[in-house]
């Protein structure tokens, strides 16, 4: 297990060296989007429209934060469960998305697309909303404001603690990690 | 007849709702300490350390523990010798509304399951009433996360499936969905009753303290056995592999029909926000 400090946008070269179990501290711009925002992003792409984010090399964080207190950047901002975005993720990888941050298992189609398109799936600690909020230095809604907690957000993060849970070589920590520890309790 | 004002219910519930979103109960914190001491995977220990740090940051009262501040679930036990002056149901809903609005909590409730418009204040809370002896009102509150709720299951087993059938169903539920439910988990199991009763039992069990064992030694032993079996699955903290998948398995039971063996598993994440008010 290696440790890396990475900055977005991610390159193929940066993604290729990552292996499941590696720890990453991620900095730079990431985009926060979940169910409804993904649906709209993919619909926009299918209509041939330019998406409201810089997709090339982008990292999308599946998050729906609590409202910020006055003077705060953001509220609690931990990851949501990824499988609900499985229907949309391969389409976004087609147009250059390189990373996803969330929690939980992915579909075979998503894992295949990660291999084909050289992309990575980072796990953030679910439920650690307060801890993660400290890494988010700036946050603004850039599209779909009507969706409330589900609006599309641009976030600037510093040293966001992540684990590589799916790599571009077909590795899946949800399978491998469990296999390694089955029957060991 | 003892009399309380509905407004007292609103005030108490507002306070409790906000407090629980920021301060994870002490029984959960003790379970995290125990989990860190027993977890064998380094990745698992790192996740548990993050969970502990998160709890400490949230307890300062600026940022909630988890961004999913949940569905408000309330078990209201109303003493038969108590009169609530005013509208109890409205008072409970107002308490929840204020907690989620004044406490800067996320509003996750949709007015309609298919048309999906947000109600904007996290109401309605889901309230279950019971009439009980006495002149008190007891409100058991849980802010129940949606991700773990989605991994919950119910089955109408055959009586011949017996104890093994019930235990296998619980382990199978955690095996299939545990990784997605933000482990380490508190697993609520209902056994008996009928179709709707068993789900309520599982919910009660999921919101019970992870440190409280079933009063019946037969079920208390089953709780311990199921905890061990779930932890042998290897799922680990956040599903990344490890030896602590569940912090506790809580079982609640009820008599049932002779042809039936209902079982329900309500999964709760490590953001197990539960508390009580007695008025």
Contacts between the chains, C-beta under 8 A, distances in Angstrom:
chain1	res1	chain2	res2	distance
A	1	B	42	7.9
A	1	B	43	7.6
A	21	B	43	6.5
A	23	B	46	7.7
A	63	B	67	6.8
A	64	B	67	6.2
A	64	B	68	7.7
A	64	B	106	6.8
A	65	B	67	5.0
A	65	B	106	7.3
A	66	B	63	7.6
A	66	B	64	5.3
A	66	B	67	5.2
A	66	B	69	6.2
A	66	B	104	6.0
A	66	B	105	5.8
A	66	B	106	4.3
A	67	B	104	5.1
A	67	B	105	7.9
A	67	B	106	7.2
A	68	B	104	7.3
A	69	B	62	6.4
A	69	B	63	7.9
A	69	B	104	5.2
A	72	B	62	7.0
A	72	B	63	7.6
A	75	B	63	5.9
A	75	B	64	6.5
A	75	B	67	6.7
A	75	B	104	6.0
A	75	B	106	7.4
A	76	B	58	7.4
A	76	B	63	5.1
A	76	B	64	4.3
A	76	B	65	6.8
A	76	B	66	5.9
A	76	B	67	4.1
A	76	B	69	7.7
A	76	B	106	7.7
A	77	B	67	5.5
A	78	B	66	5.7
A	78	B	67	5.2
A	78	B	68	7.8
A	80	B	67	8.0
A	80	B	68	7.4
A	80	B	147	6.7
A	81	B	147	4.6
A	81	B	150	7.3
A	81	B	180	5.2
A	83	B	180	6.8
A	103	B	180	7.5
A	103	B	182	7.0
A	103	B	238	6.3
A	103	B	239	7.6
A	104	B	147	7.8
A	104	B	179	6.2
A	104	B	180	3.9
A	104	B	239	6.8
A	105	B	179	5.8
A	105	B	180	6.2
A	105	B	239	7.3
A	123	B	238	6.4
A	123	B	240	6.5
A	125	B	47	5.5
A	125	B	50	4.6
A	125	B	51	6.7
A	125	B	54	7.4
A	125	B	238	5.9
A	126	B	66	7.9
A	126	B	147	7.1
A	126	B	182	4.0
A	126	B	238	6.0
A	126	B	269	7.1
A	127	B	51	6.8
A	127	B	54	7.0
A	127	B	65	6.9
A	127	B	66	4.5
A	127	B	145	7.7
A	127	B	182	4.9
A	127	B	269	5.8
A	127	B	270	5.5
A	127	B	271	4.6
A	128	B	50	5.2
A	128	B	51	6.2
A	128	B	53	7.8
A	128	B	54	4.0
A	128	B	66	7.7
A	129	B	54	7.1
A	129	B	58	7.6
A	129	B	63	6.8
A	129	B	64	6.1
A	129	B	65	6.3
A	129	B	66	4.5
A	129	B	67	4.2
A	129	B	68	7.9
A	130	B	54	5.1
A	130	B	55	8.0
A	130	B	57	4.2
A	130	B	58	3.9
A	130	B	62	7.9
A	130	B	63	4.1
A	130	B	64	6.6
A	130	B	65	5.9
A	131	B	50	5.9
A	131	B	53	5.5
A	131	B	54	4.0
A	131	B	57	5.7
A	132	B	54	8.0
A	133	B	63	4.9
A	134	B	57	6.9
A	148	B	107	7.2
A	148	B	118	5.8
A	149	B	67	8.0
A	149	B	106	5.5
A	149	B	107	7.1
A	149	B	108	7.4
A	161	B	50	6.8
A	163	B	43	6.6
A	163	B	46	7.9
A	163	B	240	6.2
A	165	B	240	6.6
A	173	B	240	5.4
A	173	B	241	6.9
A	174	B	179	5.4
A	174	B	239	5.4
A	174	B	240	7.3
A	176	B	241	7.1
A	177	B	41	7.4
A	177	B	43	6.9
A	177	B	234	7.5
A	177	B	236	6.3
A	177	B	239	7.3
A	177	B	240	4.6
A	177	B	241	2.3
A	177	B	242	7.2
A	178	B	179	7.4
A	178	B	233	7.0
A	178	B	234	4.5
A	178	B	235	5.5
A	178	B	236	7.2
A	178	B	239	7.4
A	178	B	241	5.4
A	179	B	234	7.1
A	179	B	241	7.7
A	180	B	41	7.7
A	180	B	234	7.1
A	180	B	241	5.2
A	181	B	40	7.3
A	181	B	41	5.8
A	181	B	44	7.9
A	181	B	234	3.6
A	181	B	235	8.0
A	181	B	236	5.8
A	181	B	241	4.6
A	181	B	242	5.3
A	181	B	243	6.0
A	182	B	232	7.1
A	182	B	233	6.5
A	182	B	234	3.5
A	183	B	232	5.4
A	183	B	234	6.8
A	184	B	40	6.3
A	184	B	232	7.6
A	184	B	234	6.5
A	184	B	243	5.7
A	185	B	40	7.9
A	185	B	228	6.9
A	185	B	231	3.9
A	185	B	232	4.7
A	185	B	234	7.5
A	185	B	243	4.0
A	185	B	244	7.7
